[in-house]
């Protein structure tokens, strides 16, 4: 068997992949050996921070003799955090890592503000005309996918910095962002990601046609109000059809997202796939509603919301699989998350240890007495001795009065 290690930039469709320069646990691929069949798979490898790959030249294409060049044995720098569980190689100075993380977070905040304004304009148009500007929504999602490919962790992090009572368009943007992140983790083709993203962005567009007091589901709703709220998927489908939308996948997701379907994501058959995409958007929709308290209950932490979804669908294997995809995409302690130690110390996650997602590198910014650490102190939990310090839970930076971007810039100062 002939193996060759090459830079990712030389990987081509038709080559047979058998290895990458990082743990497979920190890539979105469920298979570890496969033939590259589309450019989107190479893009996903790049988004995961992979720089070098190993190919089997007997089972797939090889490089031409003129293309063969030495491979740098030094681990490559991940210029952008890829998947939420992405780690930056320890060969890179932590100060530089912190700068990159801070810059990505700042840019993600800026982009999200722009996207919210554009989506607000789209929803305002729907309220006024009963139609939706599908071309504008498609263009927005196209831009989002490219940005999310490179900065998944930062895009997820800024979702947690919004207000607990989001507007209709903010909720749509969040569901779109997280659906695309999970779709990328599942290696969905670019065309599927586009349809998934647009449908997630507009999944509640039907609510724009209902009275404002029906926009959020509450425990005090009358049966009539509940019935009106439950009609919003059908209302959304009507808006899209009147607007001339003919993308079958998008129409199916909007129609069925509120009634999760027990269909496996890997199911064969176009109809089953469409229902699976709708179920995925539906799970993400419920997750965000639990985070923000849109169902009438108190806002939950990420861990609480995922636990509730797990319990809710524990007896429905296919839906439970989709909850598991959500958990995998977000990770145990995502980059940028604020964590509290059992000692009472608080810090920001700055790097994930490959194969040990529960043992990240953290920048402590507050000691056990609640006093700010200046500069933040680095602690690598993968190197902590048995019985040493450990992480207790994830905290909300806003409630704790901590600016994550500022902490990262202090590390780099």
JOWOVEN-V256673 format. One record per backbone hydrogen bond with DSSP energy under -1.0 kcal/mol. NH is the residue of the N-H (numbers start at 1). CO is the residue of the C=O. Records with the same first field share a line. If there is no record, write none. Layout:
NH->CO / CO
This chain:
4->55
6->53
8->51
10->7
11->8
14->36
15->12
17->34
18->54
19->54
21->52
26->23
27->24
34->17
36->15
41->38
43->39
44->40
45->41
46->42
47->43
48->44
49->46
50->45
53->6
54->19
55->4
56->16
57->2
61->14
67->64
79->77
86->83
92->89
97->93
98->94
99->95
100->96
101->97
102->98
103->99
104->100
105->101
106->102
107->103
108->104
109->105
110->106
111->107
112->108
113->109
114->110
115->111
116->112
117->113
118->114
119->115
120->116
121->117
122->118
123->119
124->120
125->121
126->122
127->123
128->124
129->125
130->126
134->132
137->133
138->134
139->135
140->136
141->137
142->138
143->139
144->140
145->141
146->142
147->143
148->144
149->145
151->147
155->151
156->152
157->153
158->154
160->157
161->158
171->167
172->168
173->169
174->170
175->171
176->172
177->173
178->174
179->175
180->176
181->177
182->178
183->179
184->180
185->181
186->182
187->184
188->183
193->189
194->190
195->191
196->192
197->193
198->194
199->195
200->196
201->197
202->198
205->202
207->204
208->205
209->206
210->207
214->211
215->212
221->218
226->222
227->223
228->224
229->225
230->226
232->229
235->231
236->232
237->233
238->234
239->235
240->236
241->237
242->238
243->239
244->241
245->240
251->247
252->248
253->249
254->250
255->251
256->252
257->253
259->256
263->261
267->264
273->269
274->270
275->271
276->272
277->273
278->274
279->275
280->276
281->277
282->278
283->279
284->280
285->281
286->282
287->283
288->284
289->285
290->286
291->287
292->288
294->289
296->293
300->290
305->301
306->302
307->303
308->304
309->305
310->306
311->307
312->308
313->309
316->313
320->316
321->317
322->318
323->319
324->320
325->321
326->322
327->323
328->324
329->325
330->326
331->327
335->84
336->349
337->334
339->347
340->393
341->345
342->390
344->341
346->366
347->339
348->363
349->337
350->361
351->361
356->353
359->356
361->351
362->379
363->348
364->377
365->346
366->346
367->371
370->367
373->365
377->364
379->362
381->360
383->380
388->385
392->340
393->340
395->338
400->396
402->397
407->403
408->404
409->405
410->406
411->407
412->408
